[in-house]
């Protein structure tokens, strides 16, 4: 259910005072052995050091980044004394590392490779803790052998770590691409371009998302795989220097975002969202077309099944990404999560991992 998201400014006021948080900065490169200890004070965080926050996202999408819209319209950022602006960036990690953005959302594998390369960013929280893997094939293609000699899409751009995960899921679901000769093509980062290739018979198979399905069904596509995995999809990152200078800001930002994510997923992922009408009203007030979502009876209407309301991330999620995306092992610096864990503590929640959900 991807929708265009406009660039918008999110305003807030007022600061809250209490105990000051003291923080050190994780060492560049993510080496846990070299990271300096981070100490956060008890109780409420102090006033935000930086009250104007820029969040970078990789492409416009209302459902994937809706927690930032919700946290603004519901007043959660305002309660924390923050003003938040969301922008798009071709390279989110670079934008954060350079200071063009304070916080960004980027794919987990991309972040791991950036940290390995010495880019000075910290992984400060999860974003989506699950991934859906849905694939459509042309009419008449019912087994992997039918793909022989055809062109397929596994990712929009070369080098996207998601390509390896999708190939793994296909193999586990009985579609082992190593047993056939295919040409992997890259039509572009957005799934709408993949679907355009598909309906014009230029490819035989593609991953798809919910909003691609109507066009695929009209074309007569065969949905061959639908699967949901507890694999960290995207994560939130911040510049290491910015984190060290703005510990109170980061905790406050994460607390507000946690509240918005909980509002979106309530009562819990896998159940029909109890706040769906209010959420859709907020989307509509921000100039998004929600007509197609109004009558949906699916519990996935807000894509909340992909999110953990506690913005979960930990070493297991890090290691799973490395394994499923065939990356070289690198140790995770758990000190990066102290700000998330502090925000969770203030809300009375923990950093437990995602439960398995039935899908579709």
C-alpha positions in Angstrom: 0.0 0.0 0.0 2.7 2.4 -1.0 1.7 6.1 -1.3 3.7 9.2 -2.2 4.8 11.2 0.8 5.4 14.9 0.5 8.3 16.7 2.2 6.8 18.2 5.3 7.9 20.1 8.4 6.7 18.8 11.8 6.6 21.5 14.5 6.7 21.3 18.3 7.2 23.4 21.3 8.1 23.3 25.0 10.9 21.4 26.7 10.8 19.0 29.6 13.4 19.2 32.4 14.7 16.4 34.7 17.9 14.4 35.1 20.6 14.9 32.5 21.8 12.0 30.4 25.5 11.5 30.1 26.8 9.7 27.0 29.9 8.5 25.3 30.2 7.8 21.6 30.6 4.4 20.1 33.8 4.0 18.2 33.6 4.3 14.4 33.4 1.0 12.6 31.1 -0.6 15.2 33.9 -2.6 17.0 32.4 -3.5 20.3 35.9 -4.0 21.8 36.8 -0.4 21.1 33.5 1.3 22.0 33.5 3.7 24.9 31.0 3.0 27.6 27.7 4.9 27.5 26.1 6.0 30.8 22.5 7.3 31.0 21.1 8.9 34.1 18.1 7.7 36.0 14.6 9.0 35.5 13.5 11.5 32.9 15.9 12.7 30.3 17.0 16.3 30.4 15.9 19.0 27.9 16.6 18.1 24.3 20.0 19.5 23.2 18.9 19.7 19.5 15.2 20.5 19.2 15.0 20.5 15.4 15.4 17.0 14.0 15.8 16.0 10.3 14.8 12.4 9.5 16.0 11.0 6.1 14.0 8.2 4.4 15.1 6.5 1.2 12.0 7.0 -0.9 8.4 8.3 -0.4 6.1 5.8 1.3 3.3 6.7 3.7 2.9 3.3 5.3 6.6 2.4 5.8 7.4 5.8 7.5 4.0 6.5 9.0 5.2 6.6 12.6 6.8 9.9 12.0 3.6 11.4 10.6 1.6 10.0 13.5 4.1 11.1 16.1 3.7 14.7 14.8 -0.1 14.8 14.4 -0.7 13.1 17.7 1.6 15.6 19.5 4.2 13.1 20.7 7.1 15.0 19.3 5.7 18.3 20.7 5.5 16.7 24.1 9.2 16.0 23.9 10.0 19.6 22.8 11.0 18.5 19.3 10.4 19.7 15.7 10.8 17.0 13.1 11.2 17.3 9.4 11.2 14.3 7.1 13.2 14.4 3.8 14.1 11.9 1.2 17.8 11.1 0.4 19.3 9.0 -2.4 21.9 7.7 0.2 20.4 7.8 3.7 23.6 6.6 5.4 25.7 9.2 3.7 23.2 11.9 4.6 23.3 11.0 8.2 27.1 10.6 8.3 27.6 14.0 6.7 25.1 15.8 8.9 22.6 16.5 6.2 20.2 14.5 8.3 20.3 13.7 12.0 18.5 10.4 11.9 17.7 8.1 9.0 16.0 4.9 8.0 18.1 2.5 6.0 18.1 -1.2 5.2 19.8 -3.3 7.8 22.3 -4.9 5.5 23.3 -1.5 4.1 23.9 -0.2 7.6 26.0 -3.2 8.5 28.2 -2.7 5.5 28.5 1.0 6.2 29.7 0.4 9.7 32.1 -2.2 8.5 33.5 0.4 6.1 34.1 2.8 9.0 31.2 5.2 8.3 30.6 7.0 11.5 27.0 6.1 12.1 25.3 4.4 15.1 22.4 1.9 14.8 20.1 3.4 17.3 16.9 1.4 16.9 14.8 -0.9 14.8 12.2 0.2 12.3 10.6 -2.8 10.8 11.3 -6.1 12.6 9.6 -8.4 10.0 9.8 -8.7 6.2 7.2 -10.0 3.8 8.4 -11.9 0.8 5.7 -12.1 -1.9 6.4 -13.2 -5.4 4.4 -13.2 -8.6 5.0 -15.1 -11.8 3.5 -14.9 -15.3 0.4 -17.0 -15.9 1.3 -20.6 -16.6 4.5 -20.5 -14.5 3.8 -23.0 -11.7 7.3 -24.4 -10.9 10.9 -23.2 -10.9 11.7 -25.1 -14.1 9.2 -22.8 -16.0 11.6 -19.9 -15.4 14.3 -21.4 -17.5 15.7 -18.9 -20.0 13.6 -16.0 -18.8 14.3 -12.6 -17.1 13.4 -12.1 -13.5 13.6 -9.3 -10.9 14.9 -9.9 -7.4 15.8 -6.3 -6.5 15.6 -2.9 -8.1 19.3 -2.1 -8.2 22.4 -4.2 -8.3 24.0 -4.9 -4.9 20.8 -4.6 -2.9 21.2 -7.1 0.0 17.5 -7.9 -0.3 18.3 -9.8 -3.4 20.1 -12.5 -1.4 17.3 -12.8 1.1 14.7 -13.1 -1.6 16.6 -15.8 -3.3 17.0 -17.7 0.0 13.2 -17.5 0.7 12.4 -18.7 -2.8 14.7 -21.6 -2.3 13.1 -22.5 1.0 9.7 -22.3 -0.6 10.6 -24.7 -3.4 11.8 -22.2 -6.0 15.6 -22.8 -6.1 16.9 -20.4 -8.7 20.3 -22.1 -8.8 18.7 -25.0 -10.6 17.7 -22.9 -13.7 19.3 -20.4 -16.0 17.7 -16.9 -15.7 18.7 -13.3 -16.3 18.4 -11.1 -13.3 17.4 -7.5 -14.3 17.1 -4.3 -12.3 14.3 -2.0 -13.4 14.8 0.5 -10.6 14.2 0.9 -6.8 10.4 1.2 -6.8 8.2 -1.8 -7.1 5.9 0.1 -9.5 8.7 -0.1 -12.1 9.0 -3.9 -11.6 5.3 -4.3 -12.1 5.5 -2.2 -15.3 8.0 -4.6 -16.6 5.8 -7.5 -15.6 2.6 -6.4 -17.2 4.5 -5.7 -20.4 5.8 -9.3 -20.4 9.4 -8.2 -20.0 10.0 -10.3 -16.9 8.6 -13.7 -15.8 8.8 -13.2 -12.0 9.0 -10.3 -9.4 8.7 -9.6 -5.7 5.6 -7.5 -5.0 3.9 -5.4 -2.4 0.2 -5.0 -1.5 -0.4 -2.0 -3.8 1.1 -3.9 -6.8 -1.3 -6.7 -6.5 -4.3 -5.2 -8.3 -2.3 -4.6 -11.5 -0.7 -8.1 -11.2 -4.1 -9.7 -10.8 -5.6 -7.9 -13.7 -2.7 -9.1 -15.8 -3.4 -12.7 -14.7 -0.3 -13.2 -12.6 0.2 -16.3 -10.5 1.2 -15.6 -6.9 3.7 -18.3 -6.2 5.0 -17.4 -2.7 3.7 -15.4 0.2 5.8 -15.5 3.3 6.5 -13.5 6.4 9.9 -13.7 8.3 11.1 -12.3 11.6 14.0 -10.7 9.9 14.9 -7.0 10.6 14.0 -5.1 7.5 15.1 -1.5 8.1 16.8 0.2 11.1 17.2 3.7 12.4 20.7 5.3 12.4 22.2 8.5 13.5 25.6 10.1 13.1 28.0 9.0 15.9 29.0 12.6 16.6 25.4 13.8 16.7 24.5 10.9 19.1 27.3 11.9 21.5 26.2 15.5 21.5 22.4 14.9 21.7 21.7 12.0 24.1 18.6 13.6 25.6 17.3 14.5 22.1 17.7 10.9 20.9 16.0 9.3 23.9 13.1 11.8 23.5 12.8 11.2 19.8 12.8 7.5 20.2 10.2 7.6 23.0 7.8 9.7 20.8 8.4 7.4 17.9 7.7 4.3 20.1 4.4 5.8 21.1 3.4 6.4 17.5 4.4 2.9 16.5 2.4 1.4 19.4 -0.6 3.6 18.3 -0.3 2.2 14.7 0.0 -1.4 15.8 -2.5 -1.5 18.7 -3.8 -3.8 20.0 -1.0 -5.9 18.6 0.6 -6.9 15.3 -1.5 -9.6 13.6 -4.8 -8.2 14.9 -7.0 -5.6 13.1 -5.6 -2.2 14.1 -8.0 -0.6 16.6 -6.9 3.0 15.6 -7.3 2.5 11.8 -9.9 5.2 11.3 -7.8 7.8 13.3 -4.6 6.8 11.5 -6.3 7.0 8.0 -7.7 10.4 9.0 -4.2 11.6 9.8 -2.9 10.3 6.5 -5.7 12.0 4.6 -5.1 15.3 6.5 -1.5 15.1 5.2 -2.7 14.9 1.6 -2.5 11.1 1.1 -5.1 9.2 -0.8 -6.6 6.6 1.6 -9.8 5.7 -0.3 -8.6 2.2 -1.1 -7.8 1.6 2.5 -11.0 2.8 4.1 -13.0 -0.4 3.5 -10.2 -2.9 4.0 -10.9 -5.7 6.5 -7.3 -6.9 6.4 -5.3 -6.8 9.6 -2.4 -5.7 7.3 -4.2 -2.5 6.2 -1.5 -0.3 7.9 1.4 -2.7 7.3 1.6 -2.9 11.1 2.4 -6.6 10.9 5.9 -5.6 9.8 6.6 -3.5 12.9 7.4 -4.3 16.5 5.9 -1.6 18.7 9.1 -1.6 20.8 11.3 -0.9 17.8 13.1 -4.1 18.5 16.7 -4.7 17.5 19.5 -6.7 19.1 22.5 -8.9 18.3 20.3 -11.7 17.1 18.7 -9.5 14.5 22.2 -8.2 13.4 23.5 -11.8 13.1 20.4 -13.0 11.2 20.8 -10.2 8.6 24.5 -11.2 8.1 23.5 -14.8 7.7 20.5 -14.3 5.4 22.2 -11.7 3.2 25.5 -13.6 3.0 27.5 -10.8 4.5 31.0 -11.1 6.1 30.6 -11.5 9.9 31.2 -8.4 12.1 30.5 -8.0 15.8 27.6 -5.8 16.9 28.3 -2.9 19.3 25.4 -3.3 21.8 26.3 0.1 23.3 24.5 1.7 20.4 21.1 0.5 21.8 21.3 2.2 25.2 19.2 5.1 23.9 16.5 2.8 22.6 16.6 0.7 25.8 16.3 3.9 27.9 13.3 5.1 25.9 11.7 1.6 26.2 12.3 1.7 30.0 10.6 5.0 30.3 7.5 3.5 28.7 7.6 0.3 30.7 8.5 -2.0 27.8 11.4 -4.2 27.0 13.4 -5.1 23.9 11.9 -8.5 23.3 12.0 -9.8 19.8 9.1 -10.3 17.4 6.5 -13.1 17.7 5.8 -15.3 14.8 2.7 -14.2 12.9 0.6 -16.2 10.4 0.8 -14.8 6.9 -1.0 -14.0 4.6 
